[in-house]
Amino acid sequence: MAIVGFGNLGRGLARVLIEKSEFLRRTQGLIPRVVAVVDEHGAAVDEDGLDLRRLLRVAERKGTVAAHPKGKRGKSALEIIEGTEADVVFELTPTNIKTGEPGLTHIKKAMQAEKHVITSNKGPLVVAFKELDSLARRCGVEFRYSASVGGGVPVIGLAKGLLAGNEIRAIRGVLNGTTNYILTRMSKENAPFDVVLHEAQELGIAEKDPTLDIEGIDTACKITILANSLLGVNARLRDVRVAGIRNVRPEAIRLAREAGYVIKLVGVAKRDLLEVGPKLVPLGHPLAVGGTLNAVTFELDLAREITITGFGAGPQETSSSLLGDLIDIHRVLGG
Ligand SMILES: NC(=O)c1ccc[n+]([C@@H]2O[C@H](COP(=O)([O-])OP(=O)(O)OC[C@H]3O[C@@H](n4cnc5c(N)ncnc54)[C@H](OP(=O)(O)O)[C@@H]3O)[C@@H](O)[C@H]2O)c1
């Protein structure tokens, strides 16, 4: 395997691979060997397999994997992807929803070099989903992106697995932990949006620039990915009608509660409708999750309604999806 991007998720994945090496061998017959790791400053490469404990120590102390004894400063991700013997490339670089870069080029190059790809990066998926999906088929490689929606919640895996015999009529999701935290606190404390946003920023739950979250754009990205991967439509981010939570007032939350509802930022994907906005959800409905939790409800022809809920971010939680994708590819390839 090669890991491109060694920030929160790359390091989280490395930790989990160390902790679970015996478990993966015993339960899946899988012995993952990481032969290259790249960040923005350079790479560490060892075709015999990098010592991940040492690599983590170096990356944490020196801020880059290039400081490892097998490190190469200035070595780019593209050079690594094209030169490595890895079978699987994890693309875990930052999301850019305008260009999809640098992830988009990394993923294309990896596929063209006949490597399977696993990514958590929403950028390439909202910019070029269909292109990447067909490139993977043409190149004969597996392409997985479970971690891009729902963090540790297996939204895509559930739908493509045991629910595959159902027609999905609608997907409704609380898909952004930051906005869900803000709305939950506003509801509990009857506090205005700006005060709670500030508190969330102090706690590290909201980013310094929270625009993508609070304007609903992060949720819209996830709705675009779900629509493309599960509803078979060819959707772009611009096809989603988006409203954020900036204008939600504490009075509205209070009135909703008195009428038996909570206000949630809900993304909706149907074949003919993609939208994100604050919606009334009945108190007690499984989508009415609190705090930073995520939840997704599938409306299905056979099983009727299924809701899945859990943690939508965090390196350990999200590594569950990355590892699940790796094991899935291992199984598909007959491992
Ligand atoms: N964190 C989560 O819980 C979570 C959950 C689901 C999805 N995601 C998505 O997963 C991706 C990774 O998230 P993260 O939290 O791990 O981000 P992060 O902590 O910012 O890490 C990004 C990593 O990518 C590296 N990088 C940036 N540009 C690069 C380039 N051109 N070539 C090689 N490496 C490059 C960075 O290197 P330097 O450190 O040298 O700058 C850093 O190691 C993002 O797209 C994010 O949206 C994150």
PDBQT file of the ligand as one rigid body, heavy atoms in Angstrom, charges set to zero:
ROOT
HETATM    1  N1  LIG A 401     -10.362  14.180   9.546  1.00  0.00    +0.000 N 
HETATM    2  C1  LIG A 401     -11.493  13.518   9.379  1.00  0.00    +0.000 C 
HETATM    3  O1  LIG A 401     -12.125  13.082  10.348  1.00  0.00    +0.000 OA
HETATM    4  C2  LIG A 401     -12.035  13.250   7.985  1.00  0.00    +0.000 A 
HETATM    5  C3  LIG A 401     -13.171  12.438   7.838  1.00  0.00    +0.000 A 
HETATM    6  C4  LIG A 401     -13.626  12.133   6.545  1.00  0.00    +0.000 A 
HETATM    7  C5  LIG A 401     -12.971  12.661   5.443  1.00  0.00    +0.000 A 
HETATM    8  N2  LIG A 401     -11.881  13.486   5.617  1.00  0.00    +0.000 N 
HETATM    9  C6  LIG A 401     -11.188  13.966   4.422  1.00  0.00    +0.000 C 
HETATM   10  O2  LIG A 401      -9.975  13.210   4.304  1.00  0.00    +0.000 OA
HETATM   11  C7  LIG A 401      -8.916  14.004   3.789  1.00  0.00    +0.000 C 
HETATM   12  C8  LIG A 401      -7.762  14.020   4.777  1.00  0.00    +0.000 C 
HETATM   13  O3  LIG A 401      -8.209  14.561   6.001  1.00  0.00    +0.000 OA
HETATM   14  P1  LIG A 401      -7.188  14.902   7.185  1.00  0.00    +0.000 P 
HETATM   15  O4  LIG A 401      -8.025  15.342   8.324  1.00  0.00    +0.000 OA
HETATM   16  O5  LIG A 401      -6.228  13.780   7.347  1.00  0.00    +0.000 OA
HETATM   17  O6  LIG A 401      -6.417  16.165   6.546  1.00  0.00    +0.000 OA
HETATM   18  P2  LIG A 401      -5.024  16.808   7.050  1.00  0.00    +0.000 P 
HETATM   19  O7  LIG A 401      -4.810  16.490   8.490  1.00  0.00    +0.000 OA
HETATM   20  O8  LIG A 401      -5.043  18.223   6.618  1.00  0.00    +0.000 OA
HETATM   21  O9  LIG A 401      -3.897  16.012   6.224  1.00  0.00    +0.000 OA
HETATM   22  C9  LIG A 401      -3.693  16.215   4.862  1.00  0.00    +0.000 C 
HETATM   23  C10 LIG A 401      -2.369  15.595   4.463  1.00  0.00    +0.000 C 
HETATM   24  O10 LIG A 401      -2.208  15.728   3.055  1.00  0.00    +0.000 OA
HETATM   25  C11 LIG A 401      -0.887  16.181   2.791  1.00  0.00    +0.000 C 
HETATM   26  N3  LIG A 401      -0.838  16.854   1.510  1.00  0.00    +0.000 N 
HETATM   27  C12 LIG A 401      -1.346  18.062   1.136  1.00  0.00    +0.000 A 
HETATM   28  N4  LIG A 401      -1.077  18.312  -0.154  1.00  0.00    +0.000 NA
HETATM   29  C13 LIG A 401      -0.364  17.251  -0.603  1.00  0.00    +0.000 A 
HETATM   30  C14 LIG A 401       0.236  16.931  -1.848  1.00  0.00    +0.000 A 
HETATM   31  N5  LIG A 401       0.124  17.729  -2.907  1.00  0.00    +0.000 N 
HETATM   32  N6  LIG A 401       0.915  15.761  -1.942  1.00  0.00    +0.000 NA
HETATM   33  C15 LIG A 401       1.042  14.930  -0.889  1.00  0.00    +0.000 A 
HETATM   34  N7  LIG A 401       0.499  15.179   0.327  1.00  0.00    +0.000 NA
HETATM   35  C16 LIG A 401      -0.191  16.338   0.450  1.00  0.00    +0.000 A 
HETATM   36  C17 LIG A 401      -0.558  17.075   3.974  1.00  0.00    +0.000 C 
HETATM   37  O11 LIG A 401       0.854  17.204   4.037  1.00  0.00    +0.000 OA
HETATM   38  P3  LIG A 401       1.569  18.266   5.046  1.00  0.00    +0.000 P 
HETATM   39  O12 LIG A 401       1.228  17.813   6.436  1.00  0.00    +0.000 OA
HETATM   40  O13 LIG A 401       3.008  18.106   4.713  1.00  0.00    +0.000 OA
HETATM   41  O14 LIG A 401       0.975  19.594   4.690  1.00  0.00    +0.000 OA
HETATM   42  C18 LIG A 401      -1.145  16.241   5.115  1.00  0.00    +0.000 C 
HETATM   43  O15 LIG A 401      -0.226  15.227   5.467  1.00  0.00    +0.000 OA
HETATM   44  C19 LIG A 401      -9.525  15.379   3.524  1.00  0.00    +0.000 C 
HETATM   45  O16 LIG A 401      -9.892  15.437   2.172  1.00  0.00    +0.000 OA
HETATM   46  C20 LIG A 401     -10.735  15.422   4.443  1.00  0.00    +0.000 C 
HETATM   47  O17 LIG A 401     -11.755  16.265   3.949  1.00  0.00    +0.000 OA
HETATM   48  C21 LIG A 401     -11.391  13.776   6.862  1.00  0.00    +0.000 A 
ENDROOT
TORSDOF 0
